[in-house]
Amino acid sequence: AGGYSDIVETGLISLARKGALICREFGGMWHDIGTIESYRAANVGLIDMGAGYAGRVLDAVGIGPAAVSKGATLGPGARVRRSVIGDGCYVGEGAVVEESVLFPGAQVAPGESVAREVRWP
């Protein structure tokens, strides 16, 4: 059964006590994703990074970033602007999705407008 968990207490402090905690200076891009809004903003921001960044992600992890998954369905007249649409998502006819993140399997009803939202199935 679950209880209280704290990554600092159970992870970082334990590693530090064992002398196993190390650090590395990172000079690349970093986004805090500690809130739903910062997670959404980080995902939308990655869309603007361009093909060079997408290639580096593909080289590093073997999966390229995509704004709209090939497994998503967009209905006739649906519009998607600066959003991340996951696999198995459905965006209905005439719906509008702007600056949002749709987790795999999320749905947007026909004619619905979604703006600056993170949506789960």
FIGUKOL-673650 format. One record per atom (N, C-alpha, C, CB): z, y, x. Coordinates in steps of 0.001 Angstrom, whole numbers, plus 524288, in hexadecimal, padded with zeros to 5 digits. Each point is the difference from the previous one (the first is absolute). Glycine has a CB too. Layout:
BEGIN
ZYX ...
END
This chain:
BEGIN
800007FB658034A 800008049B7FCB6 80000804D980377 804C37FB257F8CB 7F8F6808E680555 7FF83804C98030B 804E6803467FFC6 7F6887FFE27FE56 80A0D8034180584 8044B803B180055 7FE10804C2802DC 806C27F8D87FFE5 7FCCE80A4E801D7 7FE9E804AD802E1 7FD797FE868052C 80759804EA7FBBC 7F4877FDBF805AE 7FD657FF1B804F6 7FE8A805438025B 7FC907F7387FCF3 804218093C80822 7FED6804D9802BE 7FD647FE9180522 807AA804C97FBCA 7F37F7FCB4804F0 7FD1B7FE8A804B4 8029280218804F5 7F7D77FFE37FAB1 80AA68049C804F3 802A28021D8049F 804997FC888016E 7FD42809287FD9C 806087F59E7FE92 804AB7FCD480105 7FE947FA6980171 80503805977F9C9 7F7867F7E88034B 7FEDE7FA84800F2 7FBEB7FF1B8043D 8024D7FE677F6D1 7FA808056680A31 7FBD47FF48803D0 800BE80309804F9 7FA3B7FE6D7F8B3 8057B806AE806F4 7FFF980346804A7 805197FFB68031D 7F9DA805DB7FB5C 80A947FA80801FE 805047FFD8802C7 800C67FAAC80292 803CF806867F9A7 7FAC87F5568039C 800727FAC18022D 7FC9A7FF68804DF 801DE7FC837F707 7F95780561808BD 7FC877FFC08048F 802258033B8048C 7F85D7FEB27F9FF 809B3805F1804D3 802318035780419 8049F7FD57802AD 7FD17807F27FB07 8064D7F595801EE 804957FD4E8023D 7FE697FB8280399 8051B802667F806 7F6787FB28806CE 7FE157FBA180329 7FCB0801ED804A0 800187FA4F7F7F6 7FF1A80ACD80864 7FCB88021380429 7FA3E7FEDB7FF28 807757FEF680602 7F7187FFFA7F52A 7FA9C7FE7E7FEC9 7FCE6804547FD5A 8031A7F6E97FF36 7FF2F80D9A80051 7FD50804597FD75 7FD43803418042E 806A38002B7F898 7F45880073806C4 7FD0280325803AE 7FD0C804317FCF9 7FF217F85C80645 7FEBA80B4D7FC88 7FCEA804017FD65 7FAFA800D680317 808298045C7FC60 7F42B7FDEF80101 7FB008013C80260 7FE3F805317FDC8 7FD9E7F66D80138 800DE80D1B8022D 7FE04805047FE2E 7FAA27FF207FD97 80518804F1806F5 7FA2D7FD347F46B 7FB197FF587FD24 7FD708054E7FF69 8037C7F81D7FB27 7F7AC8084C806A1 7FD44804FC7FFCE 7FC178006E7FB9A 801378007D80964 7FE7E7FB947F347 7FC31800107FBBF 8021B802677FB09 7FC127F82C803DA 800F68072F7F801 80185802147FAF0 8046C7FCB47FDC0 7F6DD8036D7FE78 80CCA7FF1C7FEF5 804627FD597FD90 80119802A47FACC 803D17FD6E808CB 7FD2D7FF6F7F33A 801578020C7FAD2 8051E7FD8F7FE40 7F675801517FDB4 80D10801DA8006E 804B77FE0D7FD80 7FE637FE017FA9E 805FD8065B80500 7FB497F4BF7F9D1 7FEB97FDE37FAD0 804FD7FE2D7FD47 7F70A7FD3B8032A 80D20805C37FD9E 805167FE9B7FDE1 800C4801487FA3F 8034F8015B808CA 7F9078016B7F4E0 80044801177FA62 7FABC7FE917FD96 806AC8075680154 7F9417F8047F998 7FB157FEC77FD55 7FC1180464800EB 804D97FAC77F920 7FCDC80A1B8069C 7FC6A80468800C4 7FDDE800218058C 804E1805067F937 7FE6D7FA0680AB0 7FE0C8001B80563 7FC5E7FB5980103 8083C8049A802E9 7F8C47F6F57FA95 7FC7D7FB7980061 7FAA8801577FDB9 807B37F9DE7FF69 7F846808A27FC02 7FB1D8018B7FD81 7FD0C803D680372 803FF7FE947F727 7FEBF8055980AC6 7FD7F803FB80335 7FDC77FDB18050E 8061B806A67FC37 7FCA87F5AB8062C 7FE147FD86804C9 7FB097FCF37FEEF 809217FF7280367 7F6BC7FDA87F84E 7FB517FCFF7FEAB 7FB5D803887FEE0 805B07F8FE7FC6E 7FB2B80B1780095 7FBC9803A57FEC4 7FE2E802C6804F7 8039E801427F6E4 8000C8001B80C85 7FE9F8028D804E7 7FC9B7FCAA80380 80837804D47FF60 7F8907F60180086 7FCDD7FC8C80347 7FA437FFF17FE60 807ED7FA9080170 7F709806A27F9B0 7FA98800307FE28 7FCEF8041780307 802DC7FD187F713 7FFBB8071480A6A 7FD6780451802AE 7FF5C7FF1E805E0 803A6805D67F93A 7FE0F7F5C3808D5 7FFF37FF23805A0 7FA957FEC880233 8090F7FCDB7FF1D 7F359801547FDBD 7FAB07FF1F801DA 7FF097FA9080225 7FFB18094F801ED 7FB647F5AA7FF59 7FE437FAD6801AF 8025A7FE6680539 7F7C58017C7FB24 8090E8022E80872 802487FEB08050F 805607FDA47FF6B 7FAE98072580405 808437FB237F898 8053B7FDF37FF19 7FFB57FAA07FD6A 8037D8092C7FF2F 7F9047F6467FD00 7FF5D7FAF97FD55 7FE9B7FBB9803EA 7FD26804A87F7D0 7FF7A7FC9A80BEE 7FE837FC3780401 804947FE6F8036A 7F71A803C17FFF2 80C447FFF58015E 804967FEDA80338 803D57FC847FD07 7FEE280898804AE 801C97F8557F644 8036C7FCB07FCD5 7FDC87FA797FFD7 802D4807C27FA89 7F81A7F7BA80492 7FD7D7FAE47FFD3 800C07FD1E80527 7F96C803747F99E 805C87FF3B80ABA 800B17FD9B80526 805A87FE54800E4 7F8A68057880365 80B077FDA87FAD5 805877FEFE80102 8023A7FB997FCB4 800DF809448025B 7FDD07F6977F89F 802867FC3C7FC79 7FC3D7FC437FD52 806C48069B7FE9B 7F4337FA2480232 7FC307FC727FDB7 7FEBD8010C7FA52 803257F99080630 7FF0780A907F79E 7FEEA801747FA92 7FEAA805C47FFF2 806197F9047FC5B 7F56080841801AD 7FE77805747FFC4 802188029F7FB20 7F8077FDDF80513 809758071A7FB56 801CD802BD7FB52 7FB6F800F97FC46 807388043E80535 7F9DC7FB717F5D5 7FBFC8010B7FC15 8027B8031A7FB9E 7FB067F7BE80248 8024880C2F7FBEC 8021F803297FBC7 7FFEB7FCF97FAE1 7FD028082080492 7FED77F4E97FA73 7FF957FCDF7FB41 7FEC17FA6980196 7FCFB807D27FAA0 806747F49A80405 7FF317FA8380152 7FB037FDF97FD6C 809BC7FEB7800E2 7F3A07FDCA801DE 7FB597FD7D7FDBF 801727FCB87FB44 7FBCE7FFDC808D6 809377FEB67F6C0 801CE7FCDA7FB9C 801EF8032F7FB5E 8024E7F94980669 7FD0A80BDD7F9C9 80194803607FB9C 7FB5E800AA7FC49 8069A804CE805B9 7FA8E7FC447F568 7FBF5800F07FC13 8006F805937FE00 800057F67C7FD6E 7FBB880C6E8030D 7FFBB805547FDEA 7FC4F7FFF77FB63 801DC8040B808DA 8001D7FD927F29C 7FCC9800227FB50 7FBE98045080037 8077F7FC657FB06 7F4B68036880177 7FBF1804017FFCE 8025E805767FF82 7F9EA7F97E7FBEE 8044480A1D8073C 801CA805647FFBE 80561800F68024F 7FA9F800C37F83B 807E27FB31809F2 8051F800C080273 7FF418032C804F8 803757F7787FC40 8003E80C09804D5 7FFB68033B804B4 804EE7FF3D8033F 7FA578069D7FB54 804DC7F897809BF 8044C7FF4D803A7 7FF56804068044C 800D57F64A7FDF7 8034080CE3802DC 7FFBE804048040C 804D87FFA68036F 7FAA9805E37FA1F 8046B7F97E80B0A 8042D7FFC6803EB 804777FC757FE4C 7FDA080901802CC 8010D7F2257FBEE 803E17FC3A7FE38 7FF297FACB802B2 800988048C7F75A 8037D7F83B80892 7FFBE7FAB780214 800957FC487FB5B 803C7802BB808F0 7F8407FA007F65C 7FFD47FC6D7FB8C 8001D7FA678021A 7FAE4806937FA6F 8092C7F6818043A 800C77FAC280218 7FCB67FBD57FD63 808DB802B980229 7F75B7F8A28002F 7FD297FB737FE16 801D57FE917FA7E 7FEE57FCC580941 7FD75801F57F370 801477FE5C7FAB0 801668046C7FC52 802FA7F7DA803D8 7FC8D80D067FDEB 8011D804717FC95 7FB8E800AF7FC1B 80540804618071E 7FC1A7FDDB7F476 7FC208014C7FC0A 800B1805BA7FE93 7FFD77F6B07FC82 7FBDE80C4680400 7FFEE8057C7FE61 7FC0B800457FB93 802808039B80922 7FF6C7FD767F22E 7FCCF7FFB97FB4C 7FBBE8041D7FF96 807A77FC4C7FBD3 7F4FE802D880077 7FB928037D7FEF6 801D78059E7FF47 7FB247F8917FBDB 8027080B058070A 80124805877FF83 80545801AE80227 7FA6E7FFCD7F857 808767FCA480A04 805218015A8022F 7FF4E80339804FB 803F07F7C47FC2C 8001580B3E80529 7FFF480340804B7 804E77FEBD80325 7FAD5807427FB79 804707F7918098D 804577FEEB8038C 7FF78803B780496 800947F6687FD44 8035E80CFB80385 7FFD0803E780424 804DB7FFAF80367 7FA97805CD7FA4B 804907FA1580AD4 804348002B803E5 804757FC4D7FEA1 7FDA38093E801E4 800E87F1E87FCD8 803D17FC1C7FE51 7FF527FAF280308 80030804067F719 803B57F88E8087D 7FFCB7FACC80247 800EF7FC1E7FB9D 8032C80336808E6 7F92A7F92D7F66F 800957FBD87FC29 800D77FAE7802F2 7FA4A804C27F95D 80A497F8E780606 801207FB0D80284 7FC967FBBC7FD99 80946802E0801E5 7F5BC7F8D780104 7FCBA7FBCA7FDF4 801A87FE5E7FA82 7FE8A7FCF080923 7FD99802D07F36A 800E77FE5C7FA9F 80166804527FC37 802C17F7CD803B4 7FDF780D017FE29 801578045A7FC7A 7FB5E801497FC82 8064E803A0806A4 7FAD27FE957F4E0 7FBDF801507FC44 8006F805A87FE39 7FFC87F6B27FD0E 7FBAE80B92801F9 7FF9F8053D7FDC3 7FCB17FF697FB19 800DA804B7808E6 801457FCCF7F2B3 7FD667FF467FAF6 7FB128035C7FF9F 808AF7FDFA7FBE1 7F3928005B80102 7FB538032C7FF23 80183805867FE40 7FAE57F7E17FDA3 802BE80C02804DC 800EE805737FEA4 804FF8025780229 7FB107FE2E7F82A 808417FEB080A43 80503801F080217 7FF1380336804F4 804B57F82A7FC38 7FE9B80BB2804A8 7FFE58030F804D4 805007FEEA8030A 7FA69807107FBCC 804EF7F7998092F 8045D7FEE380379 7FF8B803C280497 800787F65C7FD46 8039980C9E803C8 7FFE0803C18044D 805167FFAF80315 7FA06805F17FADA 8056F7F98980A56 8046F80002803A7 804357FC127FE4F 7FE2D8097780214 800177F1B57FD1E 803777FBE87FE0C 7FF8A7FB298036D 7FF2C8037E7F6D6 805057F96D8095E 7FFDF7FAC580242 800F37FC5C7FB6A 80344802DF80928 7F9247F9797F60D 8005A7FCA27FB5B 800077FA3F8019E 7FB5B806D97FA96 808367F63A8030C 800687FA5E800BD 7FDBA7FD597FB38 8080A800ED805B7 7F6C77F9FA7FAD0 7FE0A7FD1D7FB5A 804157FFD57FBAA 7FA597FA86805DA 
END
